[in-house]
């Protein structure tokens, strides 16, 4: 039990030091730097370890690929927002229901424009996650 606690402590220290070393803001040309790839690799290893642990400890629980894919994309979005961030657009002024609807549609359009680069960066992170997790999980869990 002490070994597991020590390994979790070491893992936490690695992740926190790597997060502190990541520069603020994303990389302009859509590439991942070495620290970001390191963090993605650490998270991928942790995810594979948790999947393997759950499948061994709870044999009746079936982890489907679809749920893992959804979880990986949500984690990728989280990392993308952490590394690049985005700013919410302002909601336009309105005085009656017609101008409210116009402001609402303008806000939704501006929100999609603001989220576009973060979602694109999340897709890049997701592609790296998917390769690392499914290559390891396919061998350990028997996925095809």
C-alpha positions in Angstrom: 0.0 0.0 0.0 2.9 2.3 0.7 4.3 1.8 -2.8 1.0 2.8 -4.4 0.8 6.0 -2.3 4.4 6.8 -3.2 3.7 6.2 -6.9 0.7 8.5 -6.7 2.8 11.1 -5.0 5.4 10.9 -7.7 2.8 11.0 -10.5 1.2 14.1 -8.9 4.5 15.9 -8.6 5.3 15.1 -12.2 2.0 16.4 -13.4 2.1 19.6 -11.3 5.7 20.4 -12.4 4.8 19.8 -16.0 1.7 22.0 -15.7 3.8 24.8 -14.2 6.3 24.6 -17.0 3.7 24.9 -19.8 3.7 28.4 -21.3 0.5 30.4 -21.1 -1.4 30.4 -24.4 -1.4 27.9 -27.2 1.1 27.5 -29.9 0.2 29.6 -33.0 0.7 27.0 -35.7 -1.3 24.2 -34.0 1.6 22.1 -32.8 2.2 20.5 -29.4 5.4 21.3 -27.5 7.4 18.8 -25.6 5.9 19.6 -22.2 2.4 19.2 -23.5 3.2 15.9 -25.1 4.7 14.8 -21.8 1.5 15.7 -20.0 -0.6 13.9 -22.5 1.6 10.8 -22.2 1.2 11.0 -18.4 -2.5 11.3 -18.6 -2.7 8.5 -21.2 -0.7 6.2 -19.0 -2.9 7.0 -16.0 -6.1 6.4 -18.0 -4.8 3.0 -19.3 -3.8 2.1 -15.7 -7.3 3.0 -14.4 -9.0 1.1 -17.2 -6.9 -1.9 -16.5 -7.5 -1.6 -12.7 -11.2 -1.3 -13.1 -11.4 -4.3 -15.5 -9.3 -6.4 -13.1 -11.0 -5.4 -9.8 -14.6 -5.4 -11.2 -14.8 -8.1 -13.8 -18.6 -7.6 -14.2 -18.1 -4.0 -15.3 -17.7 -3.7 -19.1 -15.9 -0.6 -20.3 -17.0 0.1 -23.8 -14.9 1.9 -26.3 -17.5 4.5 -27.0 -17.4 5.7 -23.3 -13.6 5.8 -23.4 -13.7 7.9 -26.6 -16.2 10.4 -25.1 -14.0 10.6 -21.9 -10.9 11.2 -24.0 -12.5 14.0 -26.0 -13.8 15.7 -22.8 -10.3 15.4 -21.3 -8.8 16.9 -24.5 -11.2 19.8 -24.3 -10.2 20.4 -20.7 -6.5 20.4 -21.6 -7.2 22.7 -24.6 -9.0 25.2 -22.5 -6.3 25.0 -19.9 -3.5 25.6 -22.4 -5.2 28.0 -24.8 -8.2 29.3 -23.0 -10.9 31.4 -24.6 -12.8 34.5 -23.8 -16.6 34.6 -23.7 -18.1 37.2 -26.0 -20.3 39.9 -24.7 -24.0 39.6 -24.8 -25.4 42.5 -26.8 -27.8 45.0 -25.3 -31.5 44.5 -25.9 -34.7 46.4 -25.1 -37.5 44.1 -26.4 -38.0 40.5 -27.4 -36.9 41.0 -31.0 -33.6 42.7 -30.1 -33.1 40.0 -27.4 -33.4 37.2 -30.0 -31.1 39.2 -32.3 -28.5 39.6 -29.4 -28.9 35.9 -28.5 -28.1 34.7 -32.0 -25.2 37.2 -32.2 -23.9 35.8 -28.9 -24.2 32.2 -30.1 -22.4 33.0 -33.3 -19.6 34.9 -31.5 -19.4 32.0 -29.0 -18.8 29.4 -31.8 -16.2 31.7 -33.3 -14.4 32.0 -29.9 -14.6 28.2 -29.3 -13.3 27.2 -32.7 -9.6 27.4 -32.1 -9.9 25.6 -28.7 -12.0 22.8 -30.2 -9.5 22.5 -33.1 -6.6 22.3 -30.6 -8.6 19.7 -28.5 -9.0 17.6 -31.6 -5.2 17.6 -32.1 -4.8 16.5 -28.4 -7.6 13.9 -28.8 -5.8 12.3 -31.8 -2.6 11.9 -29.7 -4.6 10.6 -26.7 -6.5 8.2 -28.9 -3.3 6.7 -30.3 -1.6 6.3 -27.0 -4.6 5.0 -25.0 -6.0 2.6 -27.5 -2.6 1.1 -28.5 -2.0 0.3 -24.8 -5.6 -0.5 -23.8 -6.1 -2.8 -26.8 -3.2 -5.0 -25.7 -4.1 -5.0 -22.0 -7.9 -5.2 -22.2 -8.4 -7.2 -25.4 -10.1 -4.5 -27.4 -9.9 -4.9 -31.2 
